[in-house]
Amino acid sequence: MPTGRLSGNITQDWEPVVLRRTKPKAADLKSAKAVNQALRSGAAVETVRKSAAGTNKHSSASAAAAAPAARKLDETTEPAAVERVAAEVRAAIQKARVAKGWSQAELAKRINERAQVVQEYESGKAAPAQAVLAKMERALEVKLRGKGVGAPLAAGGK
């Protein structure tokens, strides 16, 4: 008998524990193994064949109705052509850079951009960003935005 704080008889109150199986998931019931087991045990098995299941075929009536709607959706979500650097701006950048004797990498370093950015602007592949054009204007001292592209910048800025 234990001695100490507990005095008297020690009893344990056990409650019954009931273990239940989890319900099978729908995917498990549709598997070939489950269907075969149900057939062997004599349970009722319902099979339904879906027409055109697993194929890319659709009825001609629904396809004809869906075609105009799909075309309309494509036309509304089609991205517009992205604006590129104008030819006169490209020429002005290149002319001013060569006049100063700078390489594309040196111009990029002076405007704090990658050399690839300068290359894209000079080749016309870049979408013009006003911030980059402004930095190029200040570095090259040539107007690149608005009217008079290629003209020298005034002393006070634009």
N, C-alpha and C positions, 0 to 999 in steps of 0.2 A: 504494500500500500504506500502510495506516495504521501510524503509528509511535507508540511510547509504551509503555504498560503491556502491551498485548497483543502477543504475539509469535507468529509462526507463522500458519498458515492459519485463517481464521475460517469455520466451517461452521454451518449451522443445521439443527436436527433437526426436521423437520416431520412431524406425525402426520396421517393422513387424518381429515377431519371429515365425519361422516355426518349429513346433515340428514333428519329424518323428519317426516312430517306428524303432527299430533295426531289422535287418534281422534275421530271426530265424536261429539258428545253425543247422548243419546237423543232429546232434543227436536228436534235438527236432523234426525235420521233420520225423525221422524214428520211433518215439515212437508210441505206439498203439493208444494213444489219438489223435495224429495228423492224423494218417491214417484213423481212424474212422470219424473224423471231415471232412476230404477231401472226403470220400465216401458219407457222408450225404449231402455235398454241391454239389456233382456231378462232382467234379474235377477228372481228370485222375490220377489214382494211378497205379504205376508199381510195381509188386512184382516179385522178383527173388529168387528162392530157390537155395542155394549153396549146392552142393553135399558134404556130409561128414562134414558139418559145425557143429562146437561144439562137434565133436567127436575126438577120437584119432586114427581114421582109416586112412590109407594112401594106395595109390595104390601099388600093389606088385612090379611093375616095378620100381617106384621111390625108394621104400624101398630097393630093391636089389642093386641099384646103389649107394645108400647112405651108406650102411653098411660098405663096405671097406674103404670109406673115413672117416667115423666116427672112425673106429678101428685105422686107421693110425694116426688120430688126437690124440686119447687117448694114443697111444704109444709114441708119441713125447712129449706130455705134462705131462706124468706120472713122478712124482718126483722120483729121485734116492734115494736109501736107505741112510739115514743120518748116518754118521760115529759116532760111540759111543766110549766111553772110553775103551781102551784095558784092558784085564784081568790082565796083568802084572802091568799096571799103577794103577789099582784099588787096587791090593794087596799091591803095594809099598806105596800108600797113607795110607792105613789102618795100615800097619805094622809100618811105621814111626810115625804115630799119636799115636798109642798104646805105642810105645817105649818111647815117650816123656811124656806119661801119660795124654794126652789131650783127651777131648771129642770132638765130631763133632762140637758142638756149640762153644767150646773154639778155635778150629782151625779156624772156620768161623770168629770168632771175630778178631783173629790175622791177617787174610788175608783180613779183611774188606768185607766179603761176608755174605750172609744169610746162616744159618745152612742147609737149604734145598739144597743149591748148593753143599756143602760138601757131604751131603747124596746121592745126585744124582751121583756125581763123584765116590763115593765108591761103589754104587750099579750098576754102568755102564749104567745108564739111560741118562746121560748128553752127549751132543755133546761137545767134548773137545774144549775149548777156550784157546789159547796160553797164554793170559794174566792171566787167573785164574791158569793155570798150573805153570806159572812162579812165581806167588805169593806163591803157595803151595810149590814149590821148595825152595824158600828162607826161608819160615817159618819152613819147616820140615828138611831142609838141606839135601835133598835127590834128586837125579836126576830123573825127571819124563818125560823128553822129549828126543827124539833121541835115540842113542845107550846107552846101559848100564843103563837101567831103574832100579832104586832101589839102585844104588851105591851112596855112600856119595858124597856130593858136595865138590869140591875143595875149598880151602879157598878164592881164587880169584873169585869165581862165578861158571860158568859152568865148 
